[in-house]
Amino acid sequence: MRDIRNELVEMLRNEVKPAVGCTEPVALALACAKAKELLGEEVIDNKMLVSNNIFKNGMGVGIPGSKILGLKVAACMGIVGGKSADGLSVLEGLTEEEVRESEKYLEEHTISVEPTDSADKIYLEVMLKGANHEVLVKIRGRHDNFTYLAKDGEVILDNEPKEEVVADGAKEERKETLMDNATVAEIVDNVEKMDFEDIKFLLDGITMNRAMAEVGLREKTGVGTGFGIKEAIKAGELGDDLVNYAMMLTSAASDARMSGVKMPVMSSNGSGNHGLTAILPIAAYNERNPQSDERVARALAISHLITAYIKNFTGRLSPMCGCGVAAAIGCTAGLSWLMDAEQSQIEGAMENMIANLSGMICDGAKPGCACKLATASSAAVQNAILAKRGCIVPGLNGIVGRSVDESVRALGCVGDEGMSVTDNVILD
């Protein structure tokens, strides 16, 4: 197997980071903050274009500090008080006064946010015009990845992908990534050999995401999924077992986050809800079955990296729910490892998840996501437990292939090529 520890640690540092608010509207706020900084004067006109995936995920979600939902108020926050240096925590630094000012700005100005066809599922373009200047800012590929900056036609940054001429009917070749040739066994083997100090920061995700869960458990927020599960356990209607405990914590955190609670969570692969799903069931297991910090950190590393491995094939944003088909599968792998499962059982837990949740669609970021995270987190625990007992979906069973790596690629094919029109149908 390859020794790719350094590359994987770098990936963890790039992909596991704090975020305040749903990452799609946050990305627009970040782009607007950068554009306003470049403009350096009052905005008199604006035009914003976002990919269909960004539009879908941002149109109905709560924004931290505000009672107004969606992309437009997030854009106003970026213009009024955002600081681009804060990255995905751009909304965290806004004062209550700046949030109210942003809401007033939305009332008094026309904010133009429209979907646009883009080959990149994460794509945002912000054009701001003042009395003397105009600027153009683009984010592409990752929620905080600026690829183009220009002021008054003068290019400041240009990391846009270069168009290559291809023959008629030919498909432009996709740039190869580290994960293209990876395997689940290789990822687990490398994580087991990592220096603990390199991945110790992952433990911060438990602290952050557990704090968000506590908000959703103290009182009913959003749908109230986690709070409802807590009350049902107290009433004896649900058992106080590991599956329900993990489901309660994860959905409560999503309830709070999707309703706009202004607190950071540790994200995973560009999504806060992915971070909740990848982390909190492992935190739940650790609370019920205490482990060393080092073992928990390695389980978290497996969870995040398997999530990245799957999203390499499904796409960073997908018509399928990434919490169900990526983060929860990563989580079940991390949980299985933490339960001292053999490699075949770790892979078996993943196969079970692919057989179980591969049909879960993404119909946008919204309070109802908490219901999906409840399903995803409980399935992650359940399938880790089943696989450890040898209860594993056999190969060539639906999209489950001859190996877990073949199954992951089949999942990606279904989510990318097989569901290519799903987002457009949902938006229509």
N, C-alpha and C positions, 0 to 999 in steps of 0.2 A: 504493500500500500504506500501511497505517496505520503511524505511528511509535509503537510500543508498547515501546520499549526500557526505559523505567523500570519498566513493569509486569512485563516479563519478567525483569529483574534482580531485582526484589523476589520474584518467583516462585522464582528460583534460590536466593535467600538463605533462603527459607522451606522449600524442598523438598530442598536439598542440604546435609545436615548430618551430623556424626558420630553414630554409634550403636554401642552395645556390646550384642551379642546380637541374636537374632531380634526384630524390632520388635513382633510380636504379644504374646509373653510380657513383653517390656520395657514395653509399654503397660499391661499389667495390674500389673506391679511399680510403675510410676509412679503409677497410680491408687491402689494400696494405700499407697504412701508418703505421698501427699497425704492420704488418709483417716486414716492413723495420726497424722499431724501435727495434723489438725483435732481428732481424738478426744482426744489429750493424756493418755491413760491406757491401762492394759493392756486388750488386746482379749479379750473373753470369748465373743463370738459373731461370726460373719461370714456373709455371703452375697454371691456374685459372679455376675453374669450377663454373658455376652459374646455377640456376634453369632456366627452359624454360621461365618462366615469366620475370625474371630479364634480360635474353638474349633478349627477344622480346622487352622489354621496353627500353633497353639501346643501341640497335645497331644503331639507326638512329637519335639520339637526340643531340642537340647542347650542348656543354660543356662550362661552364663559362670561358671567357677569350680566348678561342681557336676557330679557324675556322675549326678545325677537329672534326668530329662527332664521337660519339660512346664510347663504353666501354674501348677500348684499350688506348686511350689517357687519359681517366680518371684514369685508372690504373697507367699509367706513372706519372701522377700528384701526385698520392698518394705516389709512390716510391720516386720521386724526391724532393717534398717539402711538402707533407702532414703531418699534426700533428693530431694524433688520438684523442687528448684531445679536438679538435674542433668539434667532433661529426659530425652531418649532415651539418655543416658549414665548413667542412674540405677543400673545394676548395676556400673558401672566403679568407683565409690567404695567398694564393700563390701570390707572386709578379709577375709582367709581365715578368720579367727575368726568373723566375722559370717555368712559363707557356711555354715560348719559349724553355727552356731547356728540358721540358717534351716532347714537339713536336719533338725536335731533338733526344731525347732518343728513341722515337717510331720509327724514321727513321733508327736508328742504331742498334736496338735490336729486336729480335723476341719476341713478346708478345703473349702468348698462353691463349686465353679466349674461352672456349667451353661450350656449354649447357650440362647439365646432368639431368637425371631423378631424381626428388626429391619429396618426399611426401610433403615437405614444399614449398610453392610457393615463399617464400623469403628464398633463400639459396645461400651462397657464400663461396667458399673454395679457399684460396690463399696459395700456396706453393712457398717459395722463398729459393734459395740456394746460398750460398757464397763460398768462398775458404775454410772456416773453419767450417761453421755452416749451418744448414737448419732449417726452421721454417714452422709451419702450423697454419693457422688462419681460423676460421669458424664464419660466421654470420648466424643466423637462426631466423625465426619468425618475427622479426622487422628489419628494415634497419640498426639500430645501436646497435643491440643486439649480442654482442660477446658471443659465447657459447663454444668455444674451442680455447686454445692457447697452443702451444708446441714448444720447442726448442731442437734440437738434441735428439728428442725422449722423453725428460722430459716434462711431462704435467704440465703446469702452471695454466690453468683453464679448468675445464670440467663441463659444464652445458648442455651437450648434452642430448637429451631425451633418457631415458633408454628403450631398447627394451624389450617388454614383450612377453612371449610365449603365443600364442593363438591357439585354436583348429583349425584343418583344416577346411577351409570354413568360419570360424568365422571372424567377422570384429573387429579390435582392437578398443576399446572404446575411444572416444574422451573426453578429459578432460573438465569438465563442466566449463563454464565461467559465469561471472556476468550477461552478456547480454542474456544468453540462456533462462532465465526465466523472463526477463524484458518485459515491455510493453511500448508502446508509451506514454500512459497516465501516467504511473509511472515515466518515464523520465521527462516529462514536469512538473509534480507535484514536483519532487525533485529540478528541476532547479529553480522553482518559490520560493522555500524556502531556496535557497543557500545564504550564506553571500556574498554580492557584492564584498567585498575585496578579496574573494577567486577566483573570476572569472574576476576581473578587468583587469588582464593581457591579456585577449582575445582581448581587444580593440587595443592592439599593432598590431594585425593582420590586422586591417583596414589600419593603417598607412603604414605598410610594403607593403601590396598587392596593395594599392592605388598608392604607389610610382612606383611599377613595371608597373601598368597600364599606368601611365603618360609617361613612356618610349615608350610604344607601341603606344601611341596616338600622340607623338611629330613627329614621322616619321615612315615610313613603315618598320617594322621588321618582319622577318619570312614570313608567308603568308600575313600578313597585314590585317587580318580580322577586328580587332578593328579600325584600322586607316581607312579602307574602309567604315565601318559603320559610323564613324565620318564624313567623307567627304560626304556620302550619306545623312546624316541628314542636313548638311550645305546646300546641293543642293536642299533640299526639297523632295528628293526621298524616304526618310524614315521619319516617324514622330519622334519628339523629346519627346517621352513618356517614362514612367518608364521601360517598357519591353525592348525597344531598348537601353535605357541608361545603364541598367544592362548588356545587351548583349555586348555593346560596351566596357565597363570597363573590364569585365571578359575576353573577347577574346583578348583585347589589352594586358592585363597582360600575358596571355598565349603566345601570339605572341613573346613578349620580352623574356620571360623565356625559351621557347622552342628553341629560336635562340641562347641562350647561354649568355644572359646579366648577368653580374656578380654582382648581387644584391640578398639579401635574400628575401624570401617570407615566410609567416607563413603557414606552412603545416598543414594538417589534416589527421590523421590516416596513416602517413607514405608517404604522397604524397603532393607535392607542388601544383599540379593542383587541387587536391581535396580541398586544402586550398583556392585557388582562387575562386573555385565554391561555397564553403561553406560560404565564407565571403563577396565577392564583391557585389552580388545582395542585400545583407542586407545593405551594405555601400551605395549603390545607393539609396535604399529606404529611408535611414536616411538623405541623402543629399536633397532629394526632400520633405521629410516629417520629419523634425527634431524631434528626440526623446532624452530622457535623456540617459546619458552614462550607467546608470544601466539597463535600458530597452534594450539597444542595446547589452550589455554584456550578458544578459539572452537569447536574441534571438540567439546570436552567440553560446552560450553554448548548446542550443537546437539543432542548426544546426550541430555542431561537434559531439554531442552525438548520435543523430539519424543516422548520417553517420557511427559512430562506431557500432551502433546497427545493421544496415543493413550489414555492412562488416563482422560482426560476423557470418552471414549466407552465404554471397556470397564468403567470403574469402578475405584475405588482398590484394592479387592480383587475378584478375579474368579474364576470357575470355570476360566478359562484361566490358564496359567502366565504371570505378568506379565513374567518374565525373557525368555521366548521371544517373546511377542506384543507387548511394549511396549519394555522396556529394550534388547533386542537389535535391534529395529527402529530405535530412537533411535541406538544405537551404529553401525549400518551407515550411517545418514545422516551422523553425525559423521565416520566413517572415510572415506566417499566424499568429503566436503568436504576432508578432510585430504589425500586423494590427488589433489586438484585436479580432481575430477570436475565436469562441467557440471551445472546444476540438473536437467536432464532425467535425468541418470544418477544423481544423488542420489535422486530420486523413484523411478527404476527399481529401485535397490537395495532401497528400501522395499517396492515392489511384489513383488519377488522373495521377500522375507522373509514377506510376508503370504501368498503362495502356498505358501511352504515350511512354516512353523511354526504356522499358525493353529489346528491341531488339538491342540496340546500342552495337556493339562489341568493344573490345580493340585490335587494331592491332599494338600496340607499341607506345612508347612515341616519338614524332616527331613534327615538326612545324604544321602539319595538325591538331593536337589536338585542336588548337585554334578554328577551325570550330565546333568541338564537344562541346567545352565549351560555344560557342555562343548559340548553340541549347539548351544545358542543363540549362544555366542561364536564358535564355528567358522563357523556359518552367517552371522553378521554380517560376518566378514572375507570369506568366500567370495562372498557376494552383492554386496559392494562391488566386489570385483575383477571379477566377471562383468559387472556393470552398466557399469563403465568401458569394457568391451570391447563394449558394445552388446548384451549377452545379457540381455534383459529380458522377463519374462512379459508378453504382450500384454493389452490391456484386454478386459473382458468374458470373463475366464478364471476360472471358479469365482467366488469372492467378490471377485476383483480387478475393480475398476470401470473407468469411463472415465477417471478421474484418480486420483492417489494419495490425494487428500482424500476422494473418494468411497469408495475402498477402506478407508480408516481408519474411516469411519463404518459401512461394512458389517461390518468386523471387530468393531466395538463392538456392533452389533446382534446378531451371532451369539453373542458372549460374554455379553451381558447378557440379552436376551430369549430367544435360542435355547437357552441353557444354564442357564436359571433354576432347574431342579431338580437340577442336577449336584451342587452342594455337599451337598444333603440325601441324595442317593443315596450319595455318598462317605462321609458321616458314619454312615449306616445300615449 
